[in-house]
Amino acid sequence: MPTITLRLERHNPTKAKQEMYERMTEWNTEFANWLLNHPKLNQATSKLFQEFSSQRFPSAVVNQTIREVKSQKKKQKAKKSADTPSTPT
């Protein structure tokens, strides 16, 4: 059976979609920075976004952001403890 190759033309996003993407990126970045300093980071869920903003935002994006912030926070703590020299006793 011969192989068929399809070429699909990709369309550039509309200006409205570009603006929406930029706005969502800004909100997500602001949320991530806000979340870094939140005292309940370890118990964070997508409902926590409601404390941050009244905007509607996809919960999948919020949950992914929470996972990434938690991961970065752990890496920062591990790096800080690895950077501090231990004093021999």
Backbone bond lengths (Angstrom), bond angles and torsions (degrees), N, CA, C in turn:
res aa  C-N    CA-C-N  psi(-1)  N-CA   C-N-CA  omega(-1)  CA-C   N-CA-C  phi
1 M - - - 1.445 - - 1.535 108.36 -
2 P 1.314 118.27 128.57 1.464 120.84 -178.36 1.530 111.63 -71.68
3 T 1.318 114.81 150.07 1.461 121.24 178.21 1.518 109.49 -84.82
4 I 1.302 116.10 135.87 1.458 121.78 178.28 1.524 107.80 -108.64
5 T 1.307 116.89 129.29 1.459 121.83 177.86 1.517 108.86 -108.28
6 L 1.298 116.20 126.69 1.460 121.10 177.98 1.516 109.21 -106.33
7 R 1.295 115.99 137.31 1.465 121.19 174.20 1.516 107.30 -111.48
8 L 1.301 115.60 119.15 1.454 120.75 -179.70 1.519 109.20 -105.83
9 E 1.300 115.54 131.20 1.456 120.46 178.81 1.524 109.02 -84.37
10 R 1.309 115.12 127.67 1.465 119.05 177.61 1.514 108.70 -91.83
11 H 1.299 114.96 136.39 1.454 120.20 178.97 1.522 109.49 -98.76
12 N 1.295 115.59 144.51 1.462 120.17 175.73 1.525 109.15 -71.16
13 P 1.325 117.12 145.21 1.469 118.63 179.04 1.527 111.00 -65.55
14 T 1.300 114.70 152.14 1.462 119.35 177.82 1.526 109.23 -69.13
15 K 1.305 115.86 165.11 1.470 120.55 179.68 1.526 110.60 -61.39
16 A 1.336 116.53 -37.83 1.467 120.53 179.28 1.527 110.80 -63.34
17 K 1.338 117.02 -41.57 1.469 119.98 179.35 1.525 110.84 -68.84
18 Q 1.320 117.18 -36.71 1.463 119.85 177.20 1.522 110.77 -63.54
19 E 1.325 116.47 -43.49 1.464 120.60 179.03 1.524 110.93 -64.63
20 M 1.344 116.39 -40.80 1.458 120.65 178.68 1.532 109.87 -62.89
21 Y 1.328 117.46 -43.26 1.456 121.30 179.51 1.533 110.60 -62.29
22 E 1.328 116.62 -44.17 1.465 120.20 179.34 1.525 111.41 -63.35
23 R 1.331 116.27 -41.28 1.469 121.09 179.24 1.534 110.20 -64.38
24 M 1.340 116.70 -44.11 1.463 120.39 179.42 1.526 110.70 -64.83
25 T 1.319 116.90 -37.03 1.464 120.49 178.13 1.523 110.72 -64.24
26 E 1.325 116.45 -42.35 1.471 120.41 177.83 1.525 111.06 -62.87
27 W 1.343 116.84 -46.42 1.471 120.38 179.39 1.518 110.35 -60.89
28 N 1.319 116.15 -43.38 1.454 120.35 -177.68 1.529 110.81 -64.74
29 T 1.321 117.30 -41.15 1.462 121.43 178.37 1.524 110.75 -64.94
30 E 1.327 116.27 -45.07 1.467 120.13 178.25 1.528 110.64 -62.29
31 F 1.327 117.01 -41.06 1.464 121.12 178.73 1.527 110.44 -63.44
32 A 1.320 117.16 -43.54 1.466 120.61 -180.00 1.525 110.91 -62.06
33 N 1.324 117.20 -43.00 1.468 120.58 178.66 1.524 111.44 -66.54
34 W 1.322 116.82 -39.67 1.466 121.38 177.16 1.525 109.82 -63.87
35 L 1.328 115.37 -41.31 1.461 121.32 -176.80 1.523 112.08 -66.43
36 L 1.314 117.48 -32.77 1.469 120.76 179.36 1.525 112.13 -56.70
37 N 1.323 116.56 -33.34 1.464 120.76 -177.71 1.523 113.17 -99.49
38 H 1.323 117.40 4.63 1.464 120.29 -177.50 1.527 109.78 -77.50
39 P 1.328 117.54 133.98 1.473 120.11 -177.02 1.528 113.93 -67.52
40 K 1.325 117.84 -23.83 1.465 120.12 -177.87 1.528 111.67 -105.81
41 L 1.314 117.17 38.74 1.462 121.38 -178.33 1.523 111.59 -58.91
42 N 1.322 117.90 -41.06 1.462 120.38 -176.42 1.521 113.26 -68.32
43 Q 1.330 118.04 -23.73 1.465 121.06 177.90 1.527 111.46 -101.61
44 A 1.311 117.86 11.34 1.465 121.73 -173.68 1.527 112.04 -64.61
45 T 1.327 115.03 138.63 1.463 122.92 172.77 1.520 107.45 -132.53
46 S 1.316 116.05 178.75 1.468 119.23 -179.30 1.527 111.82 -63.66
47 K 1.330 117.80 -21.26 1.467 120.49 177.93 1.528 111.44 -66.92
48 L 1.315 116.73 -23.50 1.459 120.92 179.59 1.527 111.37 -63.79
49 F 1.324 117.02 -25.77 1.468 120.48 178.87 1.521 110.62 -60.59
50 Q 1.340 117.57 -29.49 1.463 121.30 179.63 1.524 111.40 -64.76
51 E 1.324 117.84 -30.02 1.467 120.88 174.73 1.524 110.40 -68.50
52 F 1.319 115.24 -33.70 1.461 120.98 -177.65 1.519 111.90 -77.06
53 S 1.332 117.37 -42.77 1.461 120.12 -173.44 1.520 110.50 -154.58
54 S 1.329 114.99 152.99 1.465 119.73 175.43 1.528 110.94 -91.25
55 Q 1.325 117.20 0.84 1.465 121.60 178.85 1.523 110.38 -67.66
56 R 1.316 115.86 151.89 1.465 120.23 173.30 1.521 107.20 -84.44
57 F 1.308 115.85 135.36 1.457 121.05 -177.93 1.517 107.77 -147.46
58 P 1.327 119.31 138.64 1.469 120.82 -178.23 1.530 111.70 -58.96
59 S 1.320 116.03 129.47 1.467 119.42 -177.08 1.523 111.51 -64.62
60 A 1.325 118.10 -29.18 1.465 120.02 177.94 1.528 110.73 -63.10
61 V 1.317 116.80 -39.46 1.468 121.30 178.52 1.526 109.65 -68.37
62 V 1.326 116.39 -42.56 1.466 120.90 179.46 1.528 109.99 -62.12
63 N 1.334 116.88 -46.14 1.462 120.38 -179.20 1.525 111.51 -63.57
64 Q 1.331 117.15 -39.71 1.461 120.08 177.74 1.528 110.51 -64.41
65 T 1.311 116.67 -40.59 1.467 120.80 178.29 1.524 110.29 -62.33
66 I 1.328 116.61 -43.25 1.468 120.72 178.62 1.527 109.99 -60.48
67 R 1.338 117.51 -45.56 1.467 120.45 179.01 1.528 111.23 -60.10
68 E 1.325 116.24 -43.97 1.464 119.74 -178.57 1.527 111.73 -67.22
69 V 1.328 117.49 -39.82 1.467 120.44 179.19 1.526 109.94 -65.55
70 K 1.325 117.31 -43.65 1.468 120.12 177.75 1.523 110.49 -59.41
71 S 1.325 116.32 -43.08 1.457 121.21 -179.65 1.525 111.15 -63.77
72 Q 1.324 116.79 -44.79 1.464 120.53 179.33 1.526 111.10 -63.90
73 K 1.326 116.07 -38.93 1.467 120.68 179.89 1.534 109.74 -62.80
74 K 1.341 116.59 -42.28 1.465 120.56 178.56 1.525 110.87 -64.61
75 K 1.335 116.14 -41.26 1.467 119.71 178.81 1.519 110.73 -63.55
76 Q 1.332 116.80 -40.34 1.461 120.33 179.48 1.519 110.45 -63.23
77 K 1.334 116.89 -43.37 1.465 120.37 179.65 1.521 110.39 -64.44
78 A 1.332 116.39 -43.02 1.460 120.03 -179.81 1.520 110.61 -65.15
79 K 1.316 116.83 -40.42 1.460 120.62 -179.80 1.521 110.64 -66.40
80 K 1.334 117.29 -41.34 1.468 120.57 179.19 1.522 110.35 -62.09
81 S 1.321 117.55 -43.73 1.461 119.72 -178.59 1.526 110.91 -71.40
82 A 1.318 117.85 -29.66 1.461 120.43 177.30 1.522 111.05 -75.62
83 D 1.326 117.26 -30.32 1.462 121.61 -179.58 1.524 112.54 -75.77
84 T 1.315 117.85 -28.52 1.459 120.20 -178.52 1.523 108.77 -78.64
85 P 1.313 117.03 124.34 1.466 119.18 -178.85 1.527 110.77 -69.91
86 S 1.294 114.77 139.19 1.463 118.40 178.47 1.525 108.60 -86.54
87 T 1.296 114.93 139.93 1.465 119.68 -179.42 1.518 108.67 -92.41
88 P 1.311 117.04 126.59 1.471 118.90 179.94 1.524 110.93 -69.80
89 T 1.306 115.66 144.03 1.471 120.20 -179.90 1.499 111.68 -108.35
